Amino acid sequence: MCPLLTETANEDEDSDLAADRSAAEVIDTMAINLPRHVFGPVLEFASVNFRHVNPKYREAAVTSLGVVSEGCSEHFKDKLEECLKVVLEALKDQEQMVRGAASFALGQFAEHLQPEILSHYESVLPCILNALEDPSDEVKEKSYYALAAFCEDMGEDILPYLEPLICRLVISLQSSPRNLQETCMSAIGSVAAAAEQAFIPYAEKVLEMMKGFMVLTKDEDLCARARATEVVGIVAMAVGRTRMEAILPPFIEAAISGFGLDYSELREYTHGFFSNVAEILDDSFSQYLPHVVPLAFSSCNL
């Protein structure tokens, strides 16, 4: 199966039926159900091919590690350093497809190999920071995803990286296409959740940017609006009531009006937003109950 990951679909071929995608699905399913039989052969394939002269084999080497990280998470623990070395080297490859596969694998590691992966933050975070400046949008998007999954549980270990991370993410948010902005906001939310009170110096700038997204009404922009709504709730939780109470009303109004747009993802994130806001405002949230409770009931009745 692993060598099939090197096959590329023809332009006119259905990508769902492509050999590389089908092979990845088979390897993933086997890893989830037969992890101890799968990890060894996949690690061997990756170790033999991650410096292969053919970039498709280098891409397949890191893809295979990403694909089995969920199913084989227990087996990764003893070999994490070795596997990370392969992926972080691939993140610097001259070929975009190899860097894209490496950023995918890193995102999978960050999601499925917690908490062990966090102890490697000193080698992982600088590599992700570099990948955020990649010329390829695909690499950037997957790197935001990796960053979001990685940072969420870092706690105070994130503090030395806070300034460069936020600067990079804010610049990206201002200059990126819409699909990248969505994953970028997700990363900002994770950084804020990890940094807590240390996020205070950046909160005003980030909230001001979110305000712009929370008034968008076109269908194609509602996913970004949902993300922005989520981020405001996370930032509110991070920096606390004292800093947030006075500036929350316009965000709460925007969140309530977003319900009228009848977009399920926006509705879902808005409930999360109100949950966070209620938690930090405590008894002073009672003024919003006549608006918020009927919205919750309406979702319960869907």
N, C-alpha and C positions, 0 to 999 in steps of 0.2 A: 504493500500500500504506500509506503513512504516515497519510493521513486515516482509514483503517480502524481505526487504533489508538484513535480517539476513540469508537468504537461500544461500547456496553455491552450485555452479554448480558441477556436477560430472566431473571427468577427461575426460570422453568420450563425454560429452555433448557440444553442440555448445555454446560457451560463449556468443554469441550475443543473444541467446534465453534464457539465464539463468534468473531465476526469479528475482535475485537481480538487474541485469542490466536493465531488462525491467521495474521493479518497479521504479528505479531511473529515467528512461526516462519519465515515466508517471507523476511522481511527479514534475519533471523539467518543463514539458509542462504545467501542471496545474498551477504551480507557476507563469509562465510567463503570462498565460491568466487569472487566477483567484486569484491573489496574496492575497487579503484580506480574502479569504475563506481557503487558504492553510496554511498561516503562523502560525495561532493559533494551529491547530492540530499537525503540525510538531514540533513546539517549545515544546508542551506538551509531545510528544513522546520522544524528546531528553532529556527533563528535568527528565522524569521518568526513563529513561534507561541508562543515561551516567555513572552510577555507578553500573549497573546490574552485577550480579555474572557471567553471561555468556558473554564472550568477543565479541561474534557475535552481541549481543545487544548493547554493548558499541560502537562497530564499526558502527553499523547502526545509532545510535544516532547522532554521529558527521557527518557521511555521509549525513544524511537527511538535516542537517543545511547547509552543503556545497552545496548540490544540489539545494536548494531553494534560495540561496543567490542572484542569478541574478534576478529571477522573483520577489522576495519579498524584494528587496533592500530598498524600502521606509519604509517598516514595520520593518526592522532590526534596523533602526536608534535609536528607543527608547529602544531597547532590546539588543543593541550591547554588552554592558558590560557583561550581563548575558550569551549571546551566546559565547563570547570570553572565558569566564571562563570555560565553558564546553569543548571547543576545546583545550585550552592550558593545561588543566588537562589531557585530552586524549593524548596529545603529550608526556606525561611522563609515559604513561601506560606500564606495563611490557610486554604486548602482541604486537608483531610487527604489526599485522593487524589493531589494534586500532590506533597505532602511524601513520601508513600509511594513514588511513582515516582522522586522525586529520591534517596531513600535506597537504592532498588534500583540506580539508575544509578551512584551513588557506589561501591557495593559491587562492581559490574561493573568500574568504572574501577580500583579498588584491586586487583582480581584480575588484570586483563588488561593494564593499562598500566604495569606495573613495568619498570624502576625509575624511569621519568620522573615518575610521579605523586608519588613520595616527596619531590621537591624542592619540592612545594607544601604541605608539611605545616603551615606556619604559617597558611595560610588554611583548610585542610581540617579539621584536628583540632578547632579551636574549634567549627566548625559541627557536627561529629559529636557533640561533647560536649553541645551544645544539643539535638540531636535525641534523645539518650538520655533526655531529660526530657519528650519529647513525650507529650501525653495519649493518643495512639493506640498501642495495642500493636503494630499492624502496622508503624508507622514505627520504633518501638523495636527490634523484631526485626530489621528490615532494617539498622538503624544498627549493631547489634551485629555483624552479618555484615560490614558495611563496615569497622568498626573492626578486627575480627579480620584481615581481608585486608590492611588498610592498615598495621597496626602491626608485623606479623610481621618485616618486613625493615628496620625503621627504625633499629635499633641505638641508639646513644646520643642521637640526635635526639629520642627519646621522653622523655628525662629531665625536661625542664621541665614535661611534662604528666603525669608519673607519679602524683603525689599526687592531683590532681583525678580522673584516670581511675580509679584503683583505688577511691577513696572512692565514686565514682558506681557503679561496677560491683558493689562489695560490697553497697551499699544495695539496688541492683536485685535482686541475687541473693537477698537476704533477703525481698523483698516481691513478687516476680513470680510469675505462673503458670508451670507446669512447662515449656511450650514456650519461653518467654522465658528461663528459667533455663539451658536447654541452649545457646542462642546466646550468652548472657551468659558462660557458662563458656568457650566457645570464644574469646571476646574476651579474657578474663583470661589464658588460655594464651598468646595472641599477645603480650600486653603483657609477660608474664613472660619470654618468649623474647627479646624485644627488649631488655628492661632488664637481663637477666643479674644480676650481683652487686648492682645497685642495687635489685633486687626483695626483697632480704633483709629489710628492715623490715616488709614486707607478707606474707612467706611464712607465718608462723605462723598469722595470722588466716585466710588463704585455705585453708591445709591443714586447719585445724580445720573449716571449712565443708565441704570436700570429704569429710572423714571421714563426715559425716552422709549424704551421697549414696551413699557406697561400701558402705553396708549395706542399701540398698533392694532389695527382692526382687520387688515386684509387676511384672507384665509392662509396664504403662504407665510405670513409673519406670526401666526398664533403660537407656533411651537416655540419661537424665540420669546414671545411674551410669557408663555408658561414658565420657561427657564428663569426669566428675569424675576417673576413673581416668587419662585422658589428661592432664588438667591437673596432677595430682600428679607424673607423669613429667616434664612440661615444667618445673615449678617445681624439681624435684630437679636437673635439668640446669642450670637458671639459677643456683641458689644454691650448688651444689657439695657434695662429699662431707662436708666438715667439719661443715656445718650439718645435713646430712640423715641421716647414717648411724645415729645413735642413735634417730631418731624414725620411721624407715622400717618396722620390723617389722609394726606393725598394718596399714599400708597394703598391704604385701606379702601378708599373710594374707587381707585383704579381696579383693585382686586374684585370688589363687588360688581362693578360695571362689566368686568370680563366675563362674569357668569352669563350675562345676556347674550354672549356670542355663541353659546352652545357648542363648545369645542371640548371634547372629553378630557384631553390632556391638560388643558388650561384649568378646567374644573377640578381635576385631581390635584394639581399643584396649588391651586387656590385654597383647597381644604388644608393642605399642609402648611401653607402660609398662615392661615387663621389659627391653626393649632399652635404654631410657634409664637404668634403675636399674643394669643390668649395667655400663654405660659409666662411671657415676660411682663405683660401689663397687669396680670393678676386681677384685682377687683375693678380696676378702671376699664377693663374690657367690657364691663356690663353694658355700657352705652351702645355697644355694637351688636349686642345679642339680638335685638329685634330684626336686624338685617341678616345676620349670619346664620342664626338657627333655622329660619325658613329655607335658606339655601342648602343647608345640610340635609334637611328633611326632603327637599326636592331631589337631591342625589340619592337618598335612601330609597325613594319611590321609583327610581328609573327602572 
